[in-house]
């Protein structure tokens, strides 16, 4: 991964234009949802928001090794047992 630094100007309506090269490289489309995260007092990160399909694809195997999948245990029952065990 490499970083690219470009200068943009904040408009009177507090908007910025993402340069064409960046839009093309990231595959950004007009109307696309974005997320903005504050890093510190002088920094923000702008990230493409995942679509529902992208979200499912990204996280689809996340729970495959959990006890309720591998041991065929009811998830609600498993969580109740875990809470009771910690008391």
N, C-alpha and C positions, 0 to 999 in steps of 0.2 A: 504494500500500500504506500502511496506517496501522497503528499499534500500539495495542493495548488493554492496559491495566494493570489487573489484578485481584489481590486478595489471597486466598491460599489457606493452609490450615494443614496442616502435615505431621503425620500421625497417629503414634501410638506404634509402628505397624508400618511407618513411613517411606513411607506412601502419601499421595497428594493426590487430591482430587476436582477434575476439570476442570469449571468452571461450565457449566450447561446452554446458555447463550447461545453460548459458545465451541464446545461440542460440536455444536450445530446449525449454526453458521456453517461449521465445518470438515467437517461430515458424518461425524463420528466415530461408530463403532458399538461396542457392547460386545464385548470380546475382540479388538479390532483391534490389530495390531502397531504399535508406535511405536519411534522411534529417539530416543535422548537424547545430545546432544553437549555437552561442557563447553567453554565459550567462554573463561572466565577463572576466577579464584578465587571469584567470586561469581555467575557466570552460567551457565545451561544453556539449550539450545534443545531443545524437544520437537517432533518432526516425525512426520507419518504415514508409515509404511513403505509403499512401493509394493507392490502385488500384482504377480504375474508378468505379467498382462495390461497393467497400467499401465506397468510397466517396459519391456515390448516396445514399447508405443505411444510412450512418451517417447523412446526411443533408436532407433527403427526406421529412421530415415534417416541415421544417423550415419556409416556407412561407404560411402555411395553414391558419393562422389567419390574413393575410394581407388584406387590403380593396379591392384589386383587385381580391381576391379570395372570400371573404365573401360577398362583395357587387356587384360582377360581373362587376368591373370597369376595363377598359383598363389600363394596367400598365403604358404605355407611357403617356397617358392622365393624369393619377393620378400624376405622377412625374412632368409633366409640371405645373399642378395646384399647387402643393406643392412649386415649385420654384417661381412661380408668386406670391403666397401668402406671401412668405418670403421677397419680394422686398419692 
